């Protein structure tokens, strides 16, 4: 919530706090299942307390919307993302066994959301801005979107932008080829591709200082290392998860999963741009003007009292 409040203050927008409630919850092996109705009451209480925290953090300057609903957290938050400019989630470190059986809300929402998603590590505390934003790019088609977004964020924060591109030959192949020649050839090709992408993105943000790091090294380890001490890391997402929320963790790329799991600063994942961006804008505008009942999860309209009937999301 502290991170979300600061972003809302910077962008002069309200906060939409969501609590997702599972329809049936087992509370113990010898106890009956608890239905959703009493849990919704608990959700309202949790959001009322969260609203007080937001008001304290923002000195009452950030408007707050509250919503609680029954249903899977991933589905509800993905639906909410269609009407948001950003989704902010807290990320708890869990064991691999827990992730296999329970899944991860963060991984699921990141895989399917149509707007950027920020994952805030559970132990991350920012005492003051470091004025340093890191962008992770791989040279693919989505790198241009990542760089444009990262430059805009850095400009908004008056921060320096560090652009990181790394790659390393699989150790299996390093025994079969001359790794030094491969590294040299990669450096030449990567420099040409990344320089072109960076120059295009920097053109619209001439006041943002930036530096480019090309590293022949393990990708997840390198990105996690660069995340230390940064205000934010921006990275992209390839394609859309299509197997449903329970299988999303298998769809999200291994590098993205590793960085989300181990990064030392908040990580903002930028979704791929739709193939026909121009034709999508009128649809988004029309959707925003539709009634709340048009979506499984809709923000309360301005006339509704805060804390009215709501739907819910949880951090992962």
C-alpha positions as CSV (number, residue, x, y, z in Angstrom):
1,X,0.0,0.0,0.0
2,X,2.9,2.4,0.7
3,X,4.2,1.9,-2.8
4,X,0.7,2.3,-4.3
5,X,0.1,5.5,-2.4
6,X,3.3,7.0,-3.7
7,X,2.4,6.1,-7.3
8,X,-1.1,7.5,-6.9
9,X,0.3,10.7,-5.5
10,X,2.7,11.0,-8.5
11,X,0.1,10.3,-11.1
12,X,-2.8,12.2,-9.3
13,X,-5.1,9.3,-9.4
14,X,-7.3,7.4,-6.9
15,X,-6.4,4.1,-5.3
16,X,-8.8,1.1,-5.9
17,X,-8.3,-1.4,-3.0
18,X,-9.5,-4.9,-3.8
19,X,-10.0,-7.9,-1.6
20,X,-10.7,-11.3,-3.1
21,X,-12.6,-13.8,-1.0
22,X,-12.7,-17.5,-1.8
23,X,-16.2,-18.8,-2.0
24,X,-15.5,-21.6,0.4
25,X,-12.7,-21.9,2.9
26,X,-11.7,-25.0,5.0
27,X,-10.6,-23.8,8.4
28,X,-9.5,-27.2,9.8
29,X,-9.8,-30.9,9.3
30,X,-12.5,-31.3,12.0
31,X,-14.4,-28.1,11.3
32,X,-17.0,-27.4,8.6
33,X,-16.3,-25.2,5.6
34,X,-16.9,-21.5,6.0
35,X,-19.0,-20.0,3.2
36,X,-18.2,-16.8,1.6
37,X,-20.8,-14.6,3.3
38,X,-19.0,-14.2,6.6
39,X,-15.7,-13.9,4.8
40,X,-17.1,-10.9,2.8
41,X,-17.7,-9.2,6.2
42,X,-14.1,-9.8,7.1
43,X,-13.0,-8.5,3.7
44,X,-14.9,-5.2,4.4
45,X,-13.2,-4.9,7.7
46,X,-9.8,-5.5,6.2
47,X,-10.4,-2.9,3.5
48,X,-11.7,-0.4,6.1
49,X,-8.4,-0.8,8.0
50,X,-6.5,-0.5,4.7
51,X,-8.3,2.7,3.9
52,X,-7.1,4.2,7.2
53,X,-3.5,3.2,6.4
54,X,-3.8,4.9,3.0
55,X,-5.2,8.1,4.5
56,X,-2.4,8.2,7.1
57,X,0.3,7.6,4.4
58,X,-1.1,10.2,2.1
59,X,-2.4,12.7,4.7
60,X,-5.9,12.2,3.1
61,X,-4.8,13.5,-0.3
62,X,-5.4,10.2,-2.2
63,X,-9.0,9.2,-2.9
64,X,-9.8,5.6,-2.1
65,X,-12.2,3.1,-3.6
66,X,-13.0,-0.1,-1.8
67,X,-14.2,-3.4,-3.4
68,X,-14.8,-6.9,-2.0
69,X,-16.0,-9.9,-4.1
70,X,-16.2,-13.7,-4.0
71,X,-14.0,-15.5,-6.5
72,X,-10.5,-16.4,-7.5
73,X,-8.1,-13.5,-6.8
74,X,-6.3,-13.9,-10.2
75,X,-9.4,-13.7,-12.2
76,X,-10.8,-10.7,-10.3
77,X,-7.5,-8.8,-10.5
78,X,-7.1,-9.4,-14.2
79,X,-10.6,-8.1,-14.7
80,X,-9.8,-5.1,-12.6
81,X,-6.7,-4.5,-14.7
82,X,-8.9,-3.8,-17.7
83,X,-10.0,-0.6,-16.0
84,X,-6.7,0.4,-14.3
85,X,-3.5,2.0,-15.4
86,X,-1.5,-0.1,-12.9
87,X,-1.9,-3.0,-10.6
88,X,0.3,-3.1,-7.4
89,X,0.7,-6.4,-5.6
90,X,2.8,-7.5,-2.6
91,X,4.9,-10.6,-3.3
92,X,5.6,-13.2,-0.6
93,X,8.4,-15.6,-1.0
94,X,7.0,-19.1,-1.0
95,X,8.6,-22.5,-1.4
96,X,8.5,-24.3,-4.8
97,X,6.1,-26.9,-3.3
98,X,3.7,-24.2,-2.1
99,X,3.7,-22.6,-5.6
100,X,3.0,-25.9,-7.3
101,X,-0.1,-26.6,-5.2
102,X,-1.4,-23.1,-4.5
103,X,-0.1,-21.1,-7.5
104,X,1.0,-17.5,-7.3
105,X,-1.3,-14.5,-7.5
106,X,1.6,-12.3,-8.7
107,X,2.6,-14.7,-11.5
108,X,-1.0,-15.2,-12.6
109,X,-1.8,-11.5,-12.7
110,X,1.4,-10.6,-14.4
111,X,0.8,-13.3,-17.1
112,X,-2.7,-12.0,-18.0
113,X,-3.1,-8.3,-17.1
114,X,-3.5,-5.9,-19.9
115,X,-1.9,-3.1,-17.9
116,X,1.5,-2.9,-16.2
117,X,1.8,-4.9,-12.9
118,X,4.2,-4.0,-10.1
119,X,5.4,-6.7,-7.7
120,X,6.6,-5.3,-4.4
121,X,8.9,-7.6,-2.4
122,X,7.5,-8.4,1.1
123,X,10.7,-7.2,2.8
124,X,11.3,-4.1,0.6
125,X,11.4,-0.8,2.5
126,X,12.2,2.5,0.7
127,X,13.3,5.2,3.0
128,X,14.2,7.7,0.3
129,X,14.3,7.8,-3.5
130,X,17.5,6.5,-5.0
131,X,16.6,8.2,-8.3
132,X,17.6,5.1,-10.2
133,X,15.4,3.0,-12.5
134,X,16.6,-0.2,-14.2
135,X,15.2,-1.4,-17.5
136,X,15.7,-5.0,-18.5
137,X,15.6,-5.6,-22.3
138,X,16.2,-8.6,-24.5
139,X,16.2,-7.0,-27.9
140,X,12.8,-8.6,-28.9
141,X,9.8,-6.7,-30.3
142,X,8.5,-5.8,-26.8
143,X,11.8,-4.1,-25.9
144,X,10.7,-0.8,-27.5
145,X,7.6,-0.7,-25.3
146,X,9.7,-1.5,-22.2
147,X,12.2,1.3,-23.0
148,X,9.5,3.8,-23.7
149,X,7.8,3.0,-20.4
150,X,11.1,3.0,-18.5
151,X,12.1,6.4,-19.9
152,X,8.7,7.9,-19.0
153,X,9.0,6.5,-15.4
154,X,12.5,7.8,-15.0
155,X,11.5,11.2,-16.3
156,X,8.6,11.3,-13.8
157,X,10.9,10.4,-11.0
158,X,13.7,12.6,-12.1
159,X,15.9,9.4,-12.1
160,X,18.8,8.0,-13.9
161,X,17.9,5.1,-16.2
162,X,20.1,2.0,-16.3
163,X,19.4,-0.3,-19.3
164,X,20.6,-3.8,-18.9
165,X,20.9,-6.4,-21.6
166,X,22.5,-9.8,-20.8
167,X,22.9,-13.2,-22.3
168,X,25.0,-16.2,-21.9
169,X,25.6,-19.4,-23.9
170,X,24.1,-22.5,-22.3
171,X,27.0,-24.2,-20.4
172,X,26.3,-27.4,-22.4
173,X,27.3,-25.7,-25.6
174,X,30.3,-23.9,-24.1
175,X,32.2,-27.2,-24.2
176,X,31.5,-27.6,-27.9
177,X,32.4,-24.1,-29.3
178,X,34.8,-21.3,-28.7
179,X,32.9,-19.4,-26.1
180,X,35.1,-16.3,-26.4
181,X,34.3,-15.9,-30.1
182,X,30.6,-16.4,-29.4
183,X,30.7,-13.7,-26.7
184,X,32.5,-11.3,-29.0
185,X,30.0,-11.8,-31.9
186,X,27.1,-11.5,-29.5
187,X,28.5,-8.2,-28.1
188,X,28.7,-6.7,-31.6
189,X,25.2,-7.8,-32.7
190,X,23.6,-6.9,-29.4
191,X,25.2,-3.5,-29.3
192,X,23.8,-2.6,-32.7
193,X,20.3,-3.8,-31.9
194,X,20.0,-2.3,-28.4
195,X,21.6,1.0,-29.4
196,X,19.0,1.5,-32.0
197,X,16.1,0.7,-29.6
198,X,17.6,3.0,-26.9
199,X,18.2,5.9,-29.3
200,X,14.5,5.7,-30.5
201,X,13.2,5.7,-26.9
202,X,15.5,8.4,-25.7
203,X,14.5,10.8,-28.5
204,X,11.2,11.7,-26.7
205,X,12.9,12.0,-23.3
206,X,16.1,14.1,-23.9
207,X,16.4,15.1,-20.3
208,X,16.7,11.6,-18.9
209,X,20.3,10.5,-18.2
210,X,20.9,6.8,-19.1
211,X,23.6,4.3,-19.3
212,X,23.7,0.9,-21.1
213,X,25.1,-2.3,-19.6
214,X,25.7,-5.3,-21.9
215,X,26.8,-8.3,-19.9
216,X,27.7,-11.8,-21.0
217,X,26.4,-13.4,-17.8
218,X,23.6,-15.4,-16.3
219,X,20.4,-13.5,-17.0
220,X,18.3,-13.8,-13.8
221,X,21.4,-13.4,-11.5
222,X,22.5,-10.3,-13.4
223,X,19.1,-8.7,-13.3
224,X,18.6,-9.4,-9.6
225,X,22.1,-7.9,-8.9
226,X,21.1,-4.7,-10.8
227,X,17.8,-4.5,-8.8
228,X,19.7,-3.9,-5.6
229,X,19.3,-0.3,-4.5
230,X,17.0,0.7,-7.4
231,X,13.7,2.4,-7.0
232,X,12.1,0.2,-9.7
233,X,13.0,-2.4,-12.3
234,X,11.0,-2.4,-15.6
235,X,10.8,-5.5,-17.8
236,X,8.6,-6.9,-20.5
237,X,6.3,-9.9,-20.9
238,X,6.1,-12.1,-24.0
239,X,2.6,-13.0,-25.2
240,X,-0.5,-13.7,-23.2
241,X,-1.1,-16.6,-20.8
242,X,-3.9,-18.7,-22.1
243,X,-4.1,-21.8,-19.9
244,X,-6.1,-20.3,-17.1
245,X,-5.1,-19.0,-13.7
246,X,-4.2,-22.4,-12.2
247,X,-1.5,-23.0,-14.9
248,X,-0.2,-19.5,-15.3
249,X,3.0,-20.1,-13.4
250,X,4.0,-22.6,-16.1
251,X,3.3,-20.1,-18.9
252,X,5.2,-17.1,-17.5
253,X,8.8,-17.0,-18.7
254,X,11.5,-18.5,-16.4
255,X,13.5,-15.3,-16.3
256,X,10.4,-13.2,-15.4
257,X,9.5,-15.7,-12.7
258,X,13.0,-15.7,-11.2
259,X,13.3,-11.9,-11.2
260,X,9.8,-11.5,-9.6
261,X,10.8,-14.0,-7.0
262,X,14.2,-12.6,-6.0
263,X,14.4,-9.0,-7.1
264,X,15.5,-6.5,-4.3
265,X,13.3,-3.7,-5.5
266,X,9.7,-3.4,-7.0
267,X,9.5,-4.9,-10.5
268,X,7.1,-3.5,-13.0
269,X,6.2,-5.9,-15.8
270,X,4.9,-4.2,-19.1
271,X,2.4,-6.3,-21.1
272,X,2.9,-6.6,-24.9
273,X,1.2,-4.0,-27.0
274,X,-1.9,-5.4,-28.8
275,X,-1.4,-6.0,-32.5
276,X,-3.8,-3.2,-33.5
277,X,-3.2,-0.6,-30.8
278,X,-5.1,2.1,-32.7
279,X,-8.3,0.0,-33.1
280,X,-8.2,-0.9,-29.4
281,X,-8.3,2.7,-28.0
282,X,-12.0,3.3,-28.9
283,X,-12.9,0.0,-27.4
284,X,-11.2,0.9,-24.2
285,X,-13.0,4.2,-24.1
286,X,-16.3,2.6,-24.7
287,X,-15.6,0.0,-22.0
288,X,-14.7,2.8,-19.5
289,X,-18.1,4.4,-20.2
290,X,-20.0,1.2,-19.7
291,X,-22.0,0.5,-16.6
292,X,-20.3,-1.4,-13.7
293,X,-22.3,-4.5,-14.4
294,X,-20.6,-4.9,-17.8
295,X,-17.5,-6.3,-16.1
296,X,-17.1,-9.1,-13.4
297,X,-15.1,-6.5,-11.4
298,X,-15.9,-2.9,-11.8
299,X,-14.8,0.1,-9.7
300,X,-17.5,1.9,-7.8
301,X,-18.9,5.0,-9.6
302,X,-18.2,8.4,-8.0
303,X,-21.8,8.6,-6.6
304,X,-21.4,5.4,-4.6
305,X,-20.2,5.6,-1.0
306,X,-16.7,4.3,-0.4
307,X,-16.7,0.8,0.9
308,X,-19.8,-0.2,-0.9
309,X,-20.3,-3.7,-2.5
310,X,-16.9,-4.8,-3.7
311,X,-14.7,-7.5,-5.1
312,X,-11.4,-8.7,-3.9
313,X,-7.8,-9.2,-4.6
314,X,-5.0,-10.5,-2.5
315,X,-1.2,-10.2,-2.7
316,X,0.8,-13.3,-3.6
